[in-house]
Structures are given as structure tokens and as C-alpha cells.
Amino acid sequence: MTGPAEESIETGCRLYLVSPEDLDGERFAPDLEAALSAGGSGAFLLRPAPSMTQKWRENATPLQQICAAFAVAFLVQDDVDLALAIGADGVHLADPGAVRHARARLGAERILGASCGHSRHAAMLAGDDGADYIAFGEASRAPAPALLELVTWWSELFVLPCLAEGALDAADCARAARAGADFVGVRDAVWQHPDGPAAGVRAIREAIAGA
């Protein structure tokens, strides 16, 4: 891979922003720009509902342009067809078993990641099948105690970047960074921060810096 996507996925312990549910692209654009302006983010993941695929084929461009302006990778959850149609930087898969097929369709130039839950075996297979990064945890749940152990194990043995995902707050992100995560997946801690998305990002970055 080359260009901003490579830098976004392969350097440092950075934020991996996950889109909120029931996303309205036009109303959300200022929040995304505010979050990215606070720095420290490497990727933004769009999670389109299956019924909204056509909408995002027509309306993803403003969010993509914001990400590009900050050299942040724009990824799509699961939908390879949509990612190819809109020229997204890559895809994140909920099913690590789908990595090989997705890689064949995406080619080598796009980013491909996979959620592996708490499975070491799934993570190793996903890496062998062509994933550019793997994720441990459960996207919508509070982090389980096993998460940090998995992140530490992976970071000590493998070069492939690791994302810690879940309903993470700033303290969770600091612990994941200390354990060796290259990325921390965040949603509500940013978009629902009482002082706005930029303040949410700054709080997480400060926690990571102090880890």
C-alpha cells in the first residue's frame, strides 16, 4: 500500500473512529471534521445499514473528502461492493473467515481489516489470508479482561497492526495502548462527549499519552 492509507494504518497508537448508528452524512460531516481536527486519528469506519447502500453510493463523497484532508483512511464495514463503488480506502470485516475472498476482490492496494473477537486462531488465520490489521474485542460491548492479554500477546509476537475495539472510554484506550495496541476503536466516547467530538478525541489522546 502507498499514500495516506498506509500511514494511517501502520504507524503509532492512534484512534480508529467508528461511525455512530443511524448516521446522517450531511449533519454528521461537521462532527467528523471536528474530531479529525483534534489529531491522532488513523482511520474512520463507515458502518452502512444494508438498506442504505445506495444512499452511501451517492453521498459518501463529503465524508471521504474530510478524511482525505486529514490523511485519515476511509473504511467501509463489510460491504466490498460499496467500497469499490465509492473508491474507499478499504474494508473492515466482521467475519475473519471472509478475508481471503475480500482480499482477492480488493486487490493489494486497499486496506483490509478483520474483527477476530477473542480468538487467537482467527487472528492468525486472518493475517495469513491477507489482512492488513486484526481487531480484538467486541465492537459494541465493554472490553472483557481478556482483551488486554490478547493485545499484549499479539503485539509481542506479530508485526501486523492490532486494533482494540469495543465500547471503549478514555481510560480503556489508555490501557489498550499500554498493552501494545496500534489502534483503539472509539465511538460514543467521541460522538457523545458532552463538550463535542474534538474534546472527546483530546481526552482520549491525553489518556493515551499518559499511559
FILOTOR-409713 format. One record per residue (C-alpha): residue number from 1; residue in three letters; x, y, z. Coordinates in nm, 4 decimals. Example, Ala and Ser with C-alpha at 12.3 -4.5 7.8 and 13.67 -1.06 7.14 Angstrom:
+-----+-----+----------+----------+----------+
|   n | res |       xx |       yy |       zz |
+-----+-----+----------+----------+----------+
|   1 | ALA |   1.2300 |  -0.4500 |   0.7800 |
|   2 | SER |   1.3670 |  -0.1060 |   0.7140 |
+-----+-----+----------+----------+----------+
! end
This chain:
+-----+-----+----------+----------+----------+
|   n | res |       xx |       yy |       zz |
+-----+-----+----------+----------+----------+
|   1 | MET |   0.0000 |   0.0000 |   0.0000 |
|   2 | THR |   0.1036 |   0.3582 |  -0.0566 |
|   3 | GLY |  -0.0135 |   0.7072 |   0.0307 |
|   4 | PRO |  -0.2195 |   0.8335 |   0.3265 |
|   5 | ALA |  -0.3869 |   0.4983 |   0.3831 |
|   6 | GLU |  -0.0521 |   0.3346 |   0.4503 |
|   7 | GLU |   0.0475 |   0.5983 |   0.7032 |
|   8 | SER |  -0.2917 |   0.5820 |   0.8727 |
|   9 | ILE |  -0.2914 |   0.2082 |   0.9277 |
|  10 | GLU |   0.0721 |   0.1411 |   1.0023 |
|  11 | THR |   0.2074 |   0.3990 |   1.2433 |
|  12 | GLY |   0.1658 |   0.4608 |   1.6154 |
|  13 | CYS |  -0.1156 |   0.4092 |   1.8647 |
|  14 | ARG |  -0.3925 |   0.6068 |   1.7029 |
|  15 | LEU |  -0.7680 |   0.6473 |   1.7149 |
|  16 | TYR |  -0.9875 |   0.4392 |   1.4894 |
|  17 | LEU |  -1.3151 |   0.6293 |   1.4694 |
|  18 | VAL |  -1.6309 |   0.4230 |   1.4229 |
|  19 | SER |  -1.9367 |   0.5957 |   1.2798 |
|  20 | PRO |  -2.2414 |   0.6349 |   1.5057 |
|  21 | GLU |  -2.5598 |   0.4434 |   1.4385 |
|  22 | ASP |  -2.8305 |   0.5966 |   1.2162 |
|  23 | LEU |  -2.5723 |   0.8171 |   1.0519 |
|  24 | ASP |  -2.6893 |   1.1194 |   0.8546 |
|  25 | GLY |  -2.3922 |   1.2143 |   0.6414 |
|  26 | GLU |  -2.4790 |   1.5807 |   0.5927 |
|  27 | ARG |  -2.5420 |   1.6501 |   0.9599 |
|  28 | PHE |  -2.2512 |   1.4331 |   1.0689 |
|  29 | ALA |  -1.9851 |   1.5957 |   0.8495 |
|  30 | PRO |  -1.9085 |   1.8825 |   1.0937 |
|  31 | ASP |  -1.8673 |   1.6330 |   1.3786 |
|  32 | LEU |  -1.6263 |   1.4236 |   1.1737 |
|  33 | GLU |  -1.4241 |   1.7280 |   1.0761 |
|  34 | ALA |  -1.4111 |   1.8449 |   1.4386 |
|  35 | ALA |  -1.2930 |   1.5044 |   1.5579 |
|  36 | LEU |  -1.0221 |   1.4778 |   1.2942 |
|  37 | SER |  -0.9054 |   1.8335 |   1.3566 |
|  38 | ALA |  -0.8095 |   1.7282 |   1.7106 |
|  39 | GLY |  -0.5462 |   1.4954 |   1.5607 |
|  40 | GLY |  -0.4372 |   1.1459 |   1.6463 |
|  41 | SER |  -0.6803 |   0.9554 |   1.4235 |
|  42 | GLY |  -0.5705 |   0.6983 |   1.1691 |
|  43 | ALA |  -0.8969 |   0.5670 |   1.0286 |
|  44 | PHE |  -1.2707 |   0.6286 |   1.0077 |
|  45 | LEU |  -1.5073 |   0.3348 |   0.9672 |
|  46 | LEU |  -1.8431 |   0.3864 |   0.7961 |
|  47 | ARG |  -2.0975 |   0.1243 |   0.9035 |
|  48 | PRO |  -2.3781 |   0.1424 |   0.6463 |
|  49 | ALA |  -2.7037 |  -0.0403 |   0.7087 |
|  50 | PRO |  -2.7765 |  -0.2848 |   0.4232 |
|  51 | SER |  -3.0825 |  -0.0810 |   0.3245 |
|  52 | MET |  -2.8689 |   0.2329 |   0.2889 |
|  53 | THR |  -2.6134 |   0.1075 |   0.0397 |
|  54 | GLN |  -2.7495 |   0.3136 |  -0.2483 |
|  55 | LYS |  -2.7633 |   0.6225 |  -0.0312 |
|  56 | TRP |  -2.3941 |   0.5920 |   0.0510 |
|  57 | ARG |  -2.3011 |   0.5269 |  -0.3108 |
|  58 | GLU |  -2.4387 |   0.8756 |  -0.3766 |
|  59 | ASN |  -2.3497 |   1.0589 |  -0.0544 |
|  60 | ALA |  -2.0197 |   0.9287 |   0.0814 |
|  61 | THR |  -1.8012 |   1.1822 |  -0.1008 |
|  62 | PRO |  -1.8151 |   1.4663 |   0.1575 |
|  63 | LEU |  -1.7060 |   1.2345 |   0.4386 |
|  64 | GLN |  -1.4345 |   1.0850 |   0.2191 |
|  65 | GLN |  -1.3059 |   1.4324 |   0.1362 |
|  66 | ILE |  -1.2874 |   1.5248 |   0.5039 |
|  67 | CYS |  -1.0887 |   1.2096 |   0.5785 |
|  68 | ALA |  -0.8578 |   1.2718 |   0.2844 |
|  69 | ALA |  -0.7906 |   1.6274 |   0.4013 |
|  70 | PHE |  -0.6576 |   1.4872 |   0.7299 |
|  71 | ALA |  -0.4779 |   1.1863 |   0.5713 |
|  72 | VAL |  -0.7144 |   0.9504 |   0.7537 |
|  73 | ALA |  -0.8171 |   0.6206 |   0.5932 |
|  74 | PHE |  -1.1857 |   0.5946 |   0.4989 |
|  75 | LEU |  -1.3046 |   0.2363 |   0.5514 |
|  76 | VAL |  -1.6381 |   0.0618 |   0.4982 |
|  77 | GLN |  -1.7797 |  -0.2089 |   0.7234 |
|  78 | ASP |  -1.8222 |  -0.5442 |   0.5421 |
|  79 | ASP |  -1.9527 |  -0.4090 |   0.2096 |
|  80 | VAL |  -1.6844 |  -0.4757 |  -0.0513 |
|  81 | ASP |  -1.9151 |  -0.3750 |  -0.3364 |
|  82 | LEU |  -1.9782 |  -0.0355 |  -0.1789 |
|  83 | ALA |  -1.6109 |   0.0196 |  -0.1020 |
|  84 | LEU |  -1.5157 |  -0.0470 |  -0.4626 |
|  85 | ALA |  -1.8013 |   0.1651 |  -0.5992 |
|  86 | ILE |  -1.7060 |   0.4747 |  -0.3999 |
|  87 | GLY |  -1.3294 |   0.4268 |  -0.4022 |
|  88 | ALA |  -1.2957 |   0.3779 |  -0.0267 |
|  89 | ASP |  -0.9507 |   0.3169 |   0.1174 |
|  90 | GLY |  -1.0557 |  -0.0245 |   0.2405 |
|  91 | VAL |  -1.2925 |  -0.2572 |   0.4225 |
|  92 | HIS |  -1.3275 |  -0.3871 |   0.7757 |
|  93 | LEU |  -1.4831 |  -0.7327 |   0.8071 |
|  94 | ALA |  -1.6870 |  -0.8653 |   1.0969 |
|  95 | ASP |  -1.6133 |  -1.2178 |   0.9733 |
|  96 | PRO |  -1.2407 |  -1.3010 |   0.9706 |
|  97 | GLY |  -1.3188 |  -1.6050 |   0.7584 |
|  98 | ALA |  -1.4078 |  -1.3733 |   0.4695 |
|  99 | VAL |  -1.0613 |  -1.2161 |   0.4462 |
| 100 | ARG |  -0.9252 |  -1.4313 |   0.1653 |
| 101 | HIS |  -1.2221 |  -1.3653 |  -0.0654 |
| 102 | ALA |  -1.2306 |  -0.9940 |   0.0170 |
| 103 | ARG |  -0.8585 |  -0.9582 |  -0.0481 |
| 104 | ALA |  -0.8979 |  -1.1155 |  -0.3893 |
| 105 | ARG |  -1.1640 |  -0.8600 |  -0.4776 |
| 106 | LEU |  -0.9993 |  -0.5554 |  -0.3222 |
| 107 | GLY |  -0.6518 |  -0.6159 |  -0.4567 |
| 108 | ALA |  -0.3330 |  -0.5334 |  -0.2737 |
| 109 | GLU |  -0.3695 |  -0.1558 |  -0.2725 |
| 110 | ARG |  -0.6702 |  -0.1273 |  -0.0398 |
| 111 | ILE |  -0.6682 |  -0.1763 |   0.3359 |
| 112 | LEU |  -0.8365 |  -0.4855 |   0.4771 |
| 113 | GLY |  -0.9008 |  -0.5499 |   0.8465 |
| 114 | ALA |  -1.0918 |  -0.8140 |   1.0364 |
| 115 | SER |  -1.2593 |  -0.8456 |   1.3753 |
| 116 | CYS |  -1.1382 |  -1.1614 |   1.5474 |
| 117 | GLY |  -1.3252 |  -1.1372 |   1.8771 |
| 118 | HIS |  -1.1148 |  -1.3114 |   2.1393 |
| 119 | SER |  -0.9773 |  -1.5793 |   1.9084 |
| 120 | ARG |  -0.6034 |  -1.6079 |   1.8637 |
| 121 | HIS |  -0.6561 |  -1.8696 |   1.5945 |
| 122 | ALA |  -0.8893 |  -1.6462 |   1.3922 |
| 123 | ALA |  -0.6415 |  -1.3595 |   1.4159 |
| 124 | MET |  -0.3528 |  -1.5684 |   1.2886 |
| 125 | LEU |  -0.5616 |  -1.7069 |   1.0019 |
| 126 | ALA |  -0.6805 |  -1.3578 |   0.9069 |
| 127 | GLY |  -0.3211 |  -1.2413 |   0.8945 |
| 128 | ASP |  -0.2202 |  -1.5367 |   0.6790 |
| 129 | ASP |  -0.5162 |  -1.4723 |   0.4467 |
| 130 | GLY |  -0.4113 |  -1.1156 |   0.3747 |
| 131 | ALA |  -0.5495 |  -0.8843 |   0.6434 |
| 132 | ASP |  -0.3547 |  -0.5613 |   0.6930 |
| 133 | TYR |  -0.4593 |  -0.5425 |   1.0585 |
| 134 | ILE |  -0.6615 |  -0.7509 |   1.3004 |
| 135 | ALA |  -0.9007 |  -0.6459 |   1.5762 |
| 136 | PHE |  -0.9597 |  -0.7992 |   1.9172 |
| 137 | GLY |  -1.2674 |  -0.7318 |   2.1285 |
| 138 | GLU |  -1.6383 |  -0.6887 |   2.0616 |
| 139 | ALA |  -1.7385 |  -0.3706 |   1.8843 |
| 140 | SER |  -2.0449 |  -0.2763 |   2.0903 |
| 141 | ARG |  -1.9541 |  -0.4198 |   2.4289 |
| 142 | ALA |  -1.7388 |  -0.3091 |   2.7185 |
| 143 | PRO |  -1.3901 |  -0.4586 |   2.6982 |
| 144 | ALA |  -1.3505 |  -0.8002 |   2.8586 |
| 145 | PRO |  -1.0458 |  -0.8688 |   3.0800 |
| 146 | ALA |  -0.9084 |  -1.0980 |   2.8080 |
| 147 | LEU |  -0.8747 |  -0.8082 |   2.5642 |
| 148 | LEU |  -0.5571 |  -0.6618 |   2.7107 |
| 149 | GLU |  -0.3971 |  -1.0043 |   2.7380 |
| 150 | LEU |  -0.4710 |  -1.0708 |   2.3712 |
| 151 | VAL |  -0.3373 |  -0.7323 |   2.2619 |
| 152 | THR |  -0.0161 |  -0.7850 |   2.4577 |
| 153 | TRP |   0.0291 |  -1.1360 |   2.3190 |
| 154 | TRP |  -0.0226 |  -1.0172 |   1.9626 |
| 155 | SER |   0.1981 |  -0.7105 |   1.9882 |
| 156 | GLU |   0.4862 |  -0.9143 |   2.1295 |
| 157 | LEU |   0.4745 |  -1.1834 |   1.8612 |
| 158 | PHE |   0.3447 |  -1.0254 |   1.5398 |
| 159 | VAL |   0.4276 |  -0.7244 |   1.3233 |
| 160 | LEU |   0.0746 |  -0.6895 |   1.1814 |
| 161 | PRO |  -0.1055 |  -0.3941 |   1.3488 |
| 162 | CYS |  -0.3658 |  -0.4644 |   1.6139 |
| 163 | LEU |  -0.6890 |  -0.2753 |   1.6850 |
| 164 | ALA |  -0.8549 |  -0.2920 |   2.0273 |
| 165 | GLU |  -1.2273 |  -0.2498 |   1.9751 |
| 166 | GLY |  -1.5320 |  -0.2224 |   2.1978 |
| 167 | ALA |  -1.7289 |   0.0379 |   2.3876 |
| 168 | LEU |  -1.4035 |   0.1983 |   2.4986 |
| 169 | ASP |  -1.3723 |   0.5113 |   2.7103 |
| 170 | ALA |  -1.0554 |   0.7173 |   2.7541 |
| 171 | ALA |  -0.9269 |   0.5003 |   3.0389 |
| 172 | ASP |  -0.9880 |   0.1829 |   2.8365 |
| 173 | CYS |  -0.7970 |   0.3334 |   2.5457 |
| 174 | ALA |  -0.5012 |   0.4144 |   2.7694 |
| 175 | ARG |  -0.4918 |   0.0582 |   2.9000 |
| 176 | ALA |  -0.5112 |  -0.0824 |   2.5464 |
| 177 | ALA |  -0.2308 |   0.1462 |   2.4298 |
| 178 | ARG |  -0.0174 |   0.0420 |   2.7241 |
| 179 | ALA |  -0.0837 |  -0.3227 |   2.6339 |
| 180 | GLY |   0.0515 |  -0.2608 |   2.2839 |
| 181 | ALA |  -0.2491 |  -0.1759 |   2.0650 |
| 182 | ASP |  -0.1661 |   0.0132 |   1.7472 |
| 183 | PHE |  -0.5234 |   0.1461 |   1.7247 |
| 184 | VAL |  -0.8119 |   0.1948 |   1.9652 |
| 185 | GLY |  -1.1639 |   0.1825 |   1.8247 |
| 186 | VAL |  -1.3875 |   0.4563 |   1.9616 |
| 187 | ARG |  -1.7440 |   0.5670 |   1.9012 |
| 188 | ASP |  -1.9595 |   0.7068 |   2.1819 |
| 189 | ALA |  -1.6598 |   0.8407 |   2.3749 |
| 190 | VAL |  -1.6104 |   1.0811 |   2.0829 |
| 191 | TRP |  -1.9511 |   1.1431 |   1.9259 |
| 192 | GLN |  -2.1389 |   1.1689 |   2.2563 |
| 193 | HIS |  -1.8793 |   1.3622 |   2.4529 |
| 194 | PRO |  -2.0589 |   1.6451 |   2.6384 |
| 195 | ASP |  -1.8146 |   1.9036 |   2.5045 |
| 196 | GLY |  -1.8194 |   1.7789 |   2.1471 |
| 197 | PRO |  -1.6194 |   1.5370 |   1.9309 |
| 198 | ALA |  -1.2946 |   1.7340 |   1.9372 |
| 199 | ALA |  -1.2968 |   1.7350 |   2.3169 |
| 200 | GLY |  -1.3669 |   1.3624 |   2.3129 |
| 201 | VAL |  -1.0652 |   1.2993 |   2.0922 |
| 202 | ARG |  -0.8428 |   1.5228 |   2.3038 |
| 203 | ALA |  -0.9465 |   1.3405 |   2.6226 |
| 204 | ILE |  -0.8571 |   1.0058 |   2.4673 |
| 205 | ARG |  -0.5262 |   1.1338 |   2.3315 |
| 206 | GLU |  -0.4332 |   1.2768 |   2.6705 |
| 207 | ALA |  -0.5154 |   0.9454 |   2.8377 |
| 208 | ILE |  -0.3022 |   0.7554 |   2.5849 |
| 209 | ALA |  -0.0144 |   0.9984 |   2.6237 |
| 210 | GLY |  -0.0180 |   0.9361 |   2.9972 |
| 211 | ALA |  -0.0369 |   0.5595 |   2.9642 |
+-----+-----+----------+----------+----------+
! end
